[in-house]
Amino acid sequence: MAGSTTSPPSRKAPRWGLGADGTSSPRTLMVKVVGLAVVAAIALWAALPLIRSDNWWGLGVVAGVTALAFYIYLSPRTVPMKYLLPGTLFLIAFQVIPVLYTVSTAFTNFSDGHRGTKEQAITAIQGASVTQVPGSTIYTLTLATDGDAATGDIVFLLSDPTSQESFVGTADGLEPLEEGTFEAPTPGGKITASDDYTVLTVPQVNARQDDISAFSVPTDAGAIKSQGLSAAFEGSPQQSYDKGCDCITDAATGDTWTADDGEGSFVSDDGARPLAQGWKVNVGLDNFARVFTNDTIRGSFLRIVVWNFAFAIGTVAITFGLGLVVAIALNNPLMRGRTLYRSFIILPYAMPGIAMYLVWREMFNKDFGLINRLLGLDLNWFGTTASSMFAILLIQLWLGYNYMFLVITGALQSIPSDLVEAAGVDGAKPFYAFRTITFPLLLVALAPLLITSFAFNFNNFSAIFLTSRGGPFPPDNPSAGSTDLLITYTYRLAFGGSGADYGFAAAISVLIFLIVATVSIVSFRRTQALEEIN
């Protein structure tokens, strides 16, 4: 029709991963196929050990996440989730799950001797008390692991010299070895290699000695224990479990230890716990109560908290103060050679922190350290509390002020110069202009940085562990040093001393989190008032 106009056909924007015609480009399709293949491979790798351990909850989570990934990346409708899913999964895996596991551990007695279930504890106690049965078979032993030599489960590769049969002994029992899956120079001789298991070398055996000593293979007659590195015997346990009384009885002495399910241990009538092996149980708030009710721990904890705050606040204050002075000096346009000076100041920040801590520790050495030689002193810097604290703060100043200098320099250069010039025209002196204009504007930009710096130094493990190692230590409490932070104290409880106490260490970790979170929240709320300056 004359005078009529025809609208052009509307064209929809192509969907995510699709070309203009609505089909996937070859490159996009290839990336999608490869990515989903990697996801499927990781899911299969994670599912196999979960199936072997009958962990059906974990298997369900893996299957659900895998199905969700396939649905999101195969559907053209879930565009936002294509970008959110990877970050969300990494957040859950590396942040949420560790935090939840730490919090849950804080309410248990998880420690050396209290790691597994009650059934595992009974098996370990009976296995540790095995003595050889007269006339029992002496097997030729080869020590091996099911998987990695350093972390895999211990297994016994056994050969019977009499019947010339070969077996594999695991924590589940004794099974025959299939022909052709292992190597032995002679029938019934020592097994030298296996297709399914990793034969340990002498250094690897020495590294796993404790695990080997505690390991036994359960049998109908008792258990098989190692006798040296090349032999094993079948014996019967001296200590046996009676389900009727829920107790362990020693056949030789007649002593009896009854199960205390509240503490996860077998206890004698007089309250003694001679059996080192126990099991993991929920103890409620007991770990938190120990911090405030145990006199030794309470005194150490409060002292460490005070020094922890002093260290974190002091480190931030001195590094910020020196960094501010140097930044103002080098921000002056009349200063010559500013580029060279800035390069020298940044050099310590570019060096590895761990190496610098070790260098400074040797510089403070009493006998041949550079500090004592230059000053003509004979001072044991890490031998007294005051000198050790001073040395640590000096090291922190040298390592930290250059970072503060960098960020303060950037903040100074972002402040409009006309504000200060206008104040000078109005007759304000330089210090007054700095105090009322420049410094408040600096705090607006740097307040979040100072708060995060405080949180970092509150948990600065390397600053203490690589220099003073928490010392000096009082003679009545070798687990809590005078310069220990809560994080180093927690580490010593978890991995040092006579045994690891993970439950108590997790409880202290939760307290550290609550302290830092509270201080950070309060500080961030107070810094909101600075925004009114803008």
Buried (B, 14 or more C-beta within 10 A) or exposed (E): EEEEEEEEEEEEEBEBBBEEEEEBBEEBEEBBEEEBEEBEEBBEEBBEEBEEEEBEEBBEEBBEBBEBBBEBBEEEEBEEBBEEBEEEEEEEEEEEEEEEEBBEBBBBBBBBBBBBEBEBBBBBBBBBBBBBEEEBBBBBBBBBBBEEBEEBBBBBBBBBBEEEBBBBBBBEBBEEBEEEEBEBEEEBBBBEBBEEBBBBEEEBBEBBEEBBEEBBBBBEEBBBBBBEBEEBBBBBBBBBBEEEEEBBBBEEEEBBBBBBEEBBBBBBEEEEBEBBBBBBBEBEEBBBEBBEEEEEBEBBBEBBBEBBBEBBBBBBEBBBEBBBEBBBEBBEEEEEEBEEBBEEBEEBBEEEBEEBBBEBBEBBBBEEBEBBEEEEEEBBBBEBBEBBBEBBBBBBBBBBBBBBBBBBBEBBEEBEEEEBEEBEEEEBEEEEBBEEBBEBBBBBBBBEBBBBBBBBBBBBEBBBBBBBBBBBBBEEEEBBBBBBBBBBBBBBBBEBEEEBBBBBBBBBBBBBBEBBEEBBEEBEEEBEEBEEEE
